Amino acid sequence: MESVYEAAGGDAGLRRLAEAWHERVLADEVVSHAFSHGYHPQHSERLAAYWAEALGGPTTYSDDYGDETLVVRMHSGNGPHDEMDRRAIECFDQALDDVGLADPTRQVLHDYFAWATTTTMSRYHGSKDDVPAGMHVPHWSWSGACGTAHDAERPSESRSWEGLRPGDAAAPGPSATTG
């Protein structure tokens, strides 16, 4: 069976998706705040490598850039940011449209991004120092999270993404606009 990584177009497809998402978030008045203090000039390339590894592709991110601990620490210590998370997911859904990904790949990528955004990347509100060392990039397949320490950790009921589809009234998706 083809991996999610392969269905998304491999390295080139995920690079296009990362570039489309980055363009969307920089244009969003809320999410762009996360980048207001600067970002790595190879942000899209690194993000694509991270997604590739998580979705069944090569381990380039872990081999060349860092581990999950580094990624989570970059996203930690900023307090709760539910609105920013919701809008980042909206931008991701729009980027999926921008690059022309269709279901079922589109839905699986939406579910992955929503899960990662509302769990792994927003777990440590208080301090970056709370993030444990030695974390590994969580893997995602056609059926969801697989074989990681994050499997048992799902978002709270108030932030649950399970069962939500783009376009649902409560779900971020292409029907919601950011202006």
C-alpha positions as MATLAB code, in Angstrom:
seq = 'MESVYEAAGGDAGLRRLAEAWHERVLADEVVSHAFSHGYHPQHSERLAAYWAEALGGPTTYSDDYGDETLVVRMHSGNGPHDEMDRRAIECFDQALDDVGLADPTRQVLHDYFAWATTTTMSRYHGSKDDVPAGMHVPHWSWSGACGTAHDAERPSESRSWEGLRPGDAAAPGPSATTG';
ca = [
       0.000    0.000    0.000;
       1.170    3.498   -0.851;
       2.218    5.617    2.134;
       0.617    8.969    2.914;
       4.004   10.484    2.029;
       3.872    8.942   -1.457;
       0.203    9.868   -1.986;
       1.017   13.483   -1.083;
       3.641   13.598   -3.846;
       6.758   12.662   -1.891;
       9.376   15.283   -1.114;
       8.360   17.561   -3.986;
       4.647   17.417   -3.134;
       5.215   18.118    0.543;
       7.593   20.955   -0.306;
       4.837   22.542   -2.446;
       2.396   22.052    0.430;
       4.809   23.570    2.973;
       5.396   26.582    0.720;
       1.654   27.057    0.161;
       0.954   26.781    3.904;
       3.775   29.168    4.780;
       2.459   31.716    2.291;
      -1.026   31.385    3.789;
       0.097   31.765    7.413;
       2.280   34.775    6.677;
      -0.798   36.446    5.180;
      -3.009   35.567    8.162;
      -3.245   38.385   10.725;
      -3.303   35.961   13.680;
      -0.994   33.111   12.643;
       1.635   35.428   11.187;
       2.385   36.571   14.732;
       4.202   33.266   15.277;
       6.665   34.318   12.564;
       6.954   37.980   13.572;
      10.277   37.439   15.334;
      11.803   35.818   12.263;
      12.125   32.272   11.008;
      14.757   30.062    9.425;
      15.362   30.893    5.745;
      14.800   27.204    4.933;
      11.573   26.986    6.940;
       9.504   25.444    4.142;
      12.206   22.930    3.257;
      12.592   21.860    6.891;
       8.833   21.723    7.428;
       8.434   19.539    4.343;
      11.176   17.220    5.610;
       9.428   16.990    8.993;
       6.077   16.172    7.384;
       7.759   13.659    5.064;
       9.245   11.791    8.016;
       5.962   11.838    9.930;
       4.019   10.561    6.911;
       6.200    7.572    6.044;
       9.001    9.160    4.037;
      12.733    9.437    4.652;
      14.123   10.457    8.038;
      15.792   13.563    6.629;
      14.419   15.824    9.346;
      15.777   13.748   12.220;
      19.013   12.990   10.381;
      19.813   16.567    9.337;
      17.880   19.064   11.463;
      16.914   17.732   14.890;
      14.426   15.638   16.810;
      10.856   16.058   17.966;
      12.030   17.667   21.187;
      13.557   20.535   19.206;
      10.368   21.022   17.181;
       8.083   20.946   20.215;
      10.324   23.355   22.128;
      10.087   25.822   19.223;
       6.301   25.751   19.648;
       6.203   25.801   23.464;
       6.114   28.303   26.294;
       3.705   30.700   24.595;
       0.571   30.086   26.628;
      -2.670   28.751   25.141;
      -3.309   29.834   21.550;
      -6.475   28.061   20.448;
      -7.465   30.748   17.920;
      -4.021   30.672   16.324;
      -4.165   26.868   16.149;
      -7.619   26.958   14.535;
      -6.479   29.470   11.961;
      -3.262   27.566   11.250;
      -5.439   24.534   10.457;
      -7.640   26.697    8.206;
      -4.502   27.870    6.381;
      -3.411   24.252    6.012;
      -6.766   23.287    4.516;
      -6.486   26.182    2.068;
      -2.929   25.112    1.191;
      -4.213   21.590    0.487;
      -6.593   23.168   -2.016;
      -3.816   25.379   -3.420;
      -1.705   22.344   -4.305;
      -4.664   20.325   -5.570;
      -4.713   17.426   -3.128;
      -7.986   15.499   -3.113;
      -9.586   12.957   -0.776;
      -8.697   10.570    0.680;
      -5.169   12.042    0.859;
      -6.486   15.513    1.613;
      -8.579   14.294    4.548;
      -5.739   12.241    6.024;
      -3.388   15.226    5.795;
      -6.018   17.477    7.396;
      -6.458   14.979   10.238;
      -2.685   14.726   10.725;
      -2.147   18.478   10.790;
      -5.109   19.086   13.107;
      -3.880   16.360   15.463;
      -0.285   17.616   15.489;
      -1.363   21.233   15.937;
      -3.754   20.563   18.817;
      -1.652   17.988   20.672;
       2.085   17.774   20.101;
       2.693   21.399   19.176;
       0.454   22.913   21.850;
       1.034   20.615   24.807;
       3.591   22.675   26.764;
       2.046   26.116   27.272;
       4.064   27.041   30.332;
       7.696   26.616   29.392;
       9.955   25.141   26.745;
      11.847   23.597   29.639;
       8.877   21.295   30.304;
       9.423   19.469   26.995;
      11.157   16.134   27.612;
      14.405   15.290   25.856;
      14.675   12.453   23.365;
      11.275   12.697   21.692;
      10.899   11.171   18.226;
       8.898   12.502   15.288;
       5.442   10.889   15.598;
       4.345    8.855   12.596;
       0.976    9.047   10.861;
      -0.598    6.555    8.475;
      -3.887    6.213    6.623;
      -5.489    5.170    9.919;
      -3.949    7.860   12.133;
      -1.134    8.038   14.684;
       0.984    4.914   14.807;
       3.644    3.518   17.095;
       4.607    6.678   18.973;
       4.478    7.950   22.502;
       1.808   10.347   21.261;
      -0.678    7.579   20.365;
      -2.355    7.612   23.760;
      -2.382   11.385   23.964;
      -5.423   12.802   22.244;
      -6.763   16.338   22.447;
      -9.174   17.163   25.207;
     -12.866   16.923   24.412;
     -13.101   20.663   23.974;
     -10.356   20.590   21.332;
     -11.149   17.258   19.722;
     -10.633   17.019   15.967;
     -11.921   13.453   15.660;
     -14.989   13.179   13.501;
     -14.706   16.740   12.231;
     -14.346   17.224    8.510;
     -13.463   20.355    6.571;
     -16.631   22.356    6.092;
     -18.314   21.168    9.297;
     -19.616   24.091   11.324;
     -17.241   23.294   14.212;
     -14.315   22.208   12.057;
     -11.734   24.402   10.449;
     -11.756   23.929    6.730;
     -12.080   25.468    3.330;
     -15.500   26.927    4.100;
     -13.938   29.179    6.738;
     -12.010   32.160    5.516;
      -9.356   34.225    7.179;
      -9.813   37.343    5.116;
];
